[in-house]
Amino acid sequence: MKKILIAFMLFSGLISAQTKKFNAEDLRITPLIDGTLLTPDSNEKIPLAIIIAGSGPTDRNGNQQMMENNSLKFLAEALYDKDIATFRYDKRIVKQLKMRNIDEKNIRFSDFIKDADAILNYFKNKNEFSKIYIIGHSQGSLVGMVAAQNGADGFISVAGAGQPIDDVIVSQLTKQAPGLADSARDAFDDLRVNGIANNYNPGLASIFRKEIQPFIGSWMVFNPKEEIAKLDIPVLIINGTKDIQVLVSEAELLKEAKPDAEYNIIENMNHILKEIEGNDLENSKTYNIHNLPIMPELVETISGFINK
C-alpha cells in the first residue's frame, strides 16, 4: 500500500527553497498561485514551458514535506540551459496549508485546471514568448491536457495516466493489494453514481475519507484518453520503465488515443524523473534525495520537441 499512498495522498506537506541562481523572477499569478519564471538571456523571443506538478501539496520544485527530490526544479534548470524559459508553481493547496485555511471538502479537480488556465492566459497576454508549451507531470498531465485546449502551442505528458483515476487506483490495487481491489471498485462506483461511498474496506480509508471524496469524485469525471484526443496541437508522451506509480501501459493508452503524438519510453527512469538501476527499494529512496539529477534523456527529448 505504500506506493498507493505515495501516488495519491492529497495533503501532506509544504515547500522547500531553491538554491541555484538563474535569471529568475518570482511571480504571483492569482492570490493562490505563486511561482518562479526562469528566462534565459536571448536577443529573440524564446519558447516558454509551464510545468504543472503531480498529486498532493507539491511545490514548484516537485517537493512535499519530508520528500525533497527537486525533480521539477532540475527540469526547469535543465531546460533553461536549452534556451527554454519555464514557469513552475506551487499548487494552490501548498499556499492554503501555509495560511492554515485549507478546507479539503471544498477542493475540486477543476480548481487545478482553473489555476493552469490562469497561468496560460497570463503569459499569452504578456506576449513575451515565441510559443507556450504545457508540461504536465503525473496528475498534472491531466490538468495540463485540459488547460492546453485553451490556446497552448504544444503539450507534453510526463508520467501521465491514460485511465480515469478510479481505474488507475483499482489497477494498482490489483497488482499490489488484490484483496482490496473489489472493495475499491465498488466504492468508486458508489461515489460515481451516488456522490458518496460509505462501504469500503478500512484499508482504503486514505483514499475514501469523507473529506476528500468530493475531490476524488470530481477527478473521476475526466478521462485522459478523451481529453488528449481533443488536442489539435503537437503532443509528446513520455514515461519511464522504472515508474512504479504510473506504468508504461498508461502511456500506451494515451498514445492509442492520440496516434499522431510523439512517444518516448525512457529506460530506467522512475516517476520523479531519476535513473534507477536497482530494485524498488532504491527507487523509493530517490524520492528523498535532494541532489540526485534527473535523466538527461528526458531533457533532450523535451527540449528537442519544443525547439523544433
PERA-V725516 format. One record per pair of residues at least 12 apart in sequence whose ideal C-beta (glycine too) atoms are under 7 Angstrom apart, sorted by the first residue. I is the first residue (numbers start at 0). GAP is how many residues later the second one is. If there is no record, write none. Layout:
# PERA-V725516
i: {I & I}
gap: {GAP & GAP}
This chain:
# PERA-V725516
i: {0 & 0 & 0 & 2 & 2 & 2 & 3 & 3 & 3 & 3 & 4 & 5 & 6 & 6 & 7 & 7 & 7 & 8 & 8 & 9 & 9 & 9 & 9 & 10 & 10 & 10 & 10 & 11 & 11 & 11 & 11 & 12 & 12 & 12 & 12 & 12 & 13 & 13 & 13 & 13 & 13 & 14 & 14 & 14 & 14 & 15 & 15 & 15 & 15 & 17 & 17 & 19 & 21 & 21 & 21 & 22 & 22 & 22 & 22 & 23 & 23 & 23 & 24 & 28 & 28 & 28 & 29 & 29 & 31 & 31 & 31 & 32 & 32 & 32 & 32 & 32 & 33 & 33 & 33 & 34 & 34 & 34 & 34 & 34 & 35 & 35 & 36 & 36 & 37 & 37 & 37 & 37 & 38 & 39 & 39 & 39 & 41 & 44 & 44 & 45 & 45 & 45 & 45 & 45 & 46 & 46 & 46 & 46 & 46 & 46 & 46 & 47 & 47 & 47 & 47 & 47 & 47 & 48 & 48 & 48 & 48 & 48 & 48 & 49 & 49 & 49 & 49 & 49 & 49 & 50 & 50 & 50 & 50 & 50 & 50 & 51 & 51 & 51 & 51 & 51 & 51 & 51 & 51 & 52 & 52 & 52 & 52 & 53 & 53 & 53 & 53 & 54 & 54 & 56 & 56 & 56 & 56 & 57 & 58 & 58 & 59 & 59 & 59 & 59 & 60 & 61 & 66 & 66 & 67 & 67 & 68 & 68 & 68 & 68 & 68 & 68 & 68 & 69 & 70 & 70 & 70 & 71 & 71 & 73 & 73 & 74 & 74 & 75 & 77 & 77 & 78 & 78 & 78 & 81 & 81 & 81 & 83 & 83 & 83 & 84 & 86 & 86 & 88 & 90 & 91 & 91 & 92 & 103 & 103 & 104 & 104 & 106 & 107 & 107 & 107 & 108 & 108 & 108 & 108 & 109 & 111 & 112 & 112 & 112 & 115 & 115 & 115 & 116 & 116 & 119 & 119 & 119 & 119 & 119 & 123 & 130 & 130 & 131 & 131 & 132 & 132 & 132 & 132 & 132 & 132 & 133 & 133 & 133 & 133 & 134 & 134 & 134 & 135 & 135 & 135 & 136 & 136 & 137 & 137 & 137 & 137 & 140 & 140 & 140 & 140 & 140 & 141 & 141 & 141 & 141 & 141 & 144 & 144 & 144 & 144 & 144 & 145 & 145 & 147 & 147 & 148 & 148 & 151 & 152 & 153 & 153 & 153 & 154 & 154 & 154 & 155 & 155 & 155 & 155 & 156 & 156 & 156 & 157 & 158 & 158 & 158 & 158 & 158 & 159 & 159 & 159 & 159 & 160 & 160 & 160 & 161 & 161 & 161 & 161 & 161 & 161 & 161 & 162 & 162 & 162 & 163 & 163 & 163 & 164 & 164 & 165 & 165 & 168 & 168 & 169 & 169 & 169 & 179 & 179 & 179 & 182 & 182 & 182 & 183 & 183 & 186 & 186 & 186 & 186 & 187 & 190 & 190 & 190 & 191 & 194 & 195 & 196 & 223 & 224 & 224 & 224 & 227 & 227 & 227 & 228 & 228 & 230 & 234 & 234 & 235 & 235 & 235 & 236 & 236 & 236 & 236 & 236 & 237 & 237 & 237 & 237 & 238 & 238 & 239 & 239 & 239 & 240 & 240 & 240 & 240 & 241 & 241 & 241 & 241 & 241 & 242 & 242 & 243 & 243 & 243 & 243 & 244 & 245 & 247 & 250 & 261 & 263 & 265 & 265 & 265 & 268 & 268 & 269 & 269 & 271 & 271 & 272 & 272 & 272 & 273 & 273 & 273 & 273 & 274}
gap: {175 & 176 & 202 & 173 & 241 & 242 & 165 & 168 & 169 & 172 & 201 & 239 & 48 & 238 & 47 & 161 & 199 & 47 & 197 & 45 & 46 & 202 & 205 & 46 & 82 & 91 & 93 & 44 & 45 & 52 & 53 & 44 & 51 & 52 & 53 & 54 & 43 & 51 & 80 & 83 & 84 & 44 & 48 & 75 & 79 & 43 & 45 & 47 & 52 & 43 & 55 & 57 & 16 & 55 & 58 & 15 & 16 & 17 & 18 & 12 & 13 & 14 & 12 & 89 & 90 & 93 & 85 & 88 & 60 & 63 & 64 & 56 & 59 & 82 & 85 & 86 & 55 & 56 & 61 & 25 & 52 & 53 & 54 & 55 & 24 & 52 & 48 & 50 & 38 & 42 & 47 & 48 & 46 & 40 & 43 & 45 & 41 & 84 & 85 & 37 & 38 & 39 & 83 & 84 & 37 & 38 & 82 & 83 & 84 & 86 & 259 & 37 & 38 & 39 & 75 & 81 & 84 & 30 & 35 & 37 & 84 & 86 & 257 & 37 & 69 & 70 & 82 & 84 & 85 & 21 & 24 & 25 & 35 & 37 & 84 & 64 & 82 & 83 & 84 & 85 & 88 & 91 & 92 & 19 & 38 & 84 & 87 & 83 & 84 & 85 & 86 & 83 & 84 & 34 & 36 & 37 & 40 & 33 & 31 & 35 & 12 & 28 & 29 & 30 & 12 & 210 & 220 & 221 & 220 & 222 & 203 & 217 & 218 & 219 & 220 & 221 & 223 & 220 & 201 & 202 & 223 & 16 & 65 & 219 & 220 & 198 & 219 & 12 & 216 & 221 & 220 & 223 & 224 & 217 & 221 & 225 & 219 & 222 & 223 & 44 & 32 & 36 & 30 & 21 & 19 & 23 & 14 & 107 & 108 & 106 & 109 & 108 & 106 & 107 & 110 & 106 & 109 & 110 & 113 & 108 & 31 & 30 & 33 & 34 & 27 & 28 & 31 & 30 & 33 & 12 & 27 & 30 & 31 & 32 & 27 & 22 & 23 & 20 & 21 & 19 & 20 & 21 & 22 & 23 & 173 & 13 & 14 & 18 & 21 & 21 & 23 & 167 & 21 & 22 & 24 & 21 & 22 & 21 & 22 & 108 & 133 & 16 & 17 & 18 & 19 & 20 & 18 & 19 & 80 & 82 & 85 & 12 & 79 & 82 & 83 & 86 & 76 & 81 & 83 & 85 & 81 & 82 & 81 & 80 & 79 & 80 & 152 & 76 & 78 & 80 & 80 & 82 & 146 & 149 & 80 & 81 & 97 & 80 & 80 & 81 & 84 & 87 & 112 & 64 & 86 & 90 & 94 & 63 & 85 & 89 & 62 & 63 & 88 & 89 & 90 & 91 & 92 & 61 & 87 & 90 & 56 & 58 & 59 & 54 & 55 & 22 & 54 & 15 & 38 & 14 & 15 & 18 & 21 & 23 & 24 & 17 & 18 & 21 & 16 & 20 & 12 & 13 & 17 & 21 & 32 & 22 & 25 & 26 & 28 & 22 & 17 & 16 & 30 & 28 & 29 & 32 & 26 & 29 & 30 & 28 & 29 & 27 & 23 & 26 & 25 & 26 & 69 & 14 & 17 & 18 & 24 & 26 & 26 & 28 & 60 & 63 & 12 & 26 & 26 & 29 & 30 & 24 & 26 & 27 & 28 & 26 & 27 & 28 & 34 & 41 & 27 & 28 & 26 & 27 & 36 & 39 & 26 & 25 & 17 & 14 & 43 & 37 & 29 & 31 & 32 & 26 & 29 & 13 & 16 & 14 & 15 & 21 & 22 & 25 & 12 & 18 & 20 & 21 & 20}
